[in-house]
């Protein structure tokens, strides 16, 4: 999810499409949040680890 967000950020920045930029930021933030929760040992969506 983090990688997809970064790709959308780059594509949105290069093409000037602001909706891709916004979706990319949201995906990166959600991905980082899930990664932190997973690394702390909290179950995320029924999984002990989130990759």
C-alpha positions, 0 to 999 in steps of 0.5 A, a space after each residue: 500500500 505504501 509503494 502504491 501510494 508513492 507511485 501515485 504521488 510521483 505520477 500525480 506530481 509529474 502529470 499535474 493530476 491533483 486527485 492522484 496526488 491526494 489518493 497517494 497521500 492517503 494511501 501512504 498515511 494508511 499504509 504507514 499506520 498499518 505498518 506501525 500497528 503491525 510492528 507493535 504486535 497489534 492484530 490488524 484486520 485479523 492478522 498479527 503481521 501486516 506486510 
